[in-house]
Amino acid sequence: MLKRIPLSGTAALVLGLGVAGPAVADAHGNASCLGFEASGVAPAGSSDEFPGGPAQLQAFLREAFGHPTGAIVSEAAQQHLGSHEACDAGE
């Protein structure tokens, strides 16, 4: 027996999948520091700092700290400081 998925749930799923692509615009003021950083280096080739995009940023963090980047990513994802500049400054 198939369960029926409410139309609103289906719409949310479609919309969620539609925005799951690479970030190509600046993050909004409500974004986390991870969102600001990702929008600053994605897609690859759009940043002089990390021309390889998010993959190069992650490789840099792994080399700099010598361990997987999960803890760093998690912390940045929980910080909402209002701007890319504030996140970079750690305010």
C-alpha positions as CSV (number, residue, x, y, z in Angstrom):
1,M,0.0,0.0,0.0
2,L,1.4,3.4,-1.0
3,K,1.3,6.3,1.4
4,R,0.0,9.5,0.0
5,I,2.3,12.5,0.3
6,P,0.5,15.8,0.9
7,L,0.9,18.3,-2.0
8,S,2.6,20.8,0.3
9,G,5.2,18.1,1.2
10,T,5.8,17.4,-2.5
11,A,6.1,21.0,-3.3
12,A,8.6,21.5,-0.5
13,L,10.6,18.6,-1.8
14,V,10.7,19.9,-5.3
15,L,11.6,23.4,-4.2
16,G,14.3,22.0,-1.9
17,L,15.9,20.0,-4.7
18,G,15.7,23.0,-7.0
19,V,17.8,25.1,-4.8
20,A,20.3,22.5,-3.9
21,G,22.7,23.4,-6.7
22,P,25.9,25.4,-6.3
23,A,25.7,28.9,-4.8
24,V,26.1,31.5,-7.5
25,A,24.9,34.6,-5.7
26,D,25.9,36.5,-2.6
27,A,24.5,35.1,0.7
28,H,21.7,37.0,2.4
29,G,22.2,38.7,5.7
30,N,20.5,35.8,7.5
31,A,23.0,33.3,6.2
32,S,25.4,31.5,8.4
33,C,29.1,32.2,8.2
34,L,29.4,29.0,6.2
35,G,26.9,30.3,3.7
36,F,28.8,33.6,3.3
37,E,32.1,31.8,2.8
38,A,30.6,29.3,0.4
39,S,28.9,32.1,-1.7
40,G,32.3,33.9,-1.7
41,V,34.2,31.0,-3.3
42,A,31.5,29.3,-5.4
43,P,31.4,28.4,-8.1
44,A,35.0,27.4,-8.8
45,G,36.8,30.1,-10.7
46,S,34.8,33.0,-9.2
47,S,37.3,33.7,-6.3
48,D,40.9,34.9,-6.5
49,E,41.4,33.6,-2.9
50,F,40.2,30.0,-3.7
51,P,40.0,29.6,-7.5
52,G,39.2,25.9,-7.0
53,G,36.0,26.9,-5.1
54,P,34.7,25.1,-2.0
55,A,36.8,22.0,-2.6
56,Q,40.0,24.0,-2.5
57,L,38.8,25.8,0.6
58,Q,38.1,22.4,2.3
59,A,41.5,21.0,1.2
60,F,43.2,24.2,2.7
61,L,41.4,23.7,6.0
62,R,42.3,20.0,6.1
63,E,46.0,20.8,5.5
64,A,46.1,23.7,7.9
65,F,44.5,21.9,10.8
66,G,45.6,18.3,10.0
67,H,42.2,16.7,10.6
68,P,38.8,16.4,8.9
69,T,37.0,19.7,8.6
70,G,33.6,18.7,10.1
71,A,34.1,20.5,13.4
72,I,35.1,23.7,11.6
73,V,32.3,23.5,9.1
74,S,29.8,22.8,11.9
75,E,30.9,25.8,13.9
76,A,30.8,28.2,10.9
77,A,27.3,26.9,10.0
78,Q,26.1,27.8,13.5
79,Q,27.4,31.4,13.4
80,H,25.1,34.1,12.1
81,L,27.1,37.3,12.3
82,G,25.3,39.2,9.5
83,S,27.9,39.7,6.8
84,H,30.9,38.0,5.2
85,E,33.2,40.7,6.6
86,A,31.9,40.1,10.2
87,C,32.4,36.4,9.8
88,D,36.0,36.9,8.5
89,A,36.7,39.2,11.4
90,G,35.2,36.7,13.9
91,E,33.0,39.4,15.5
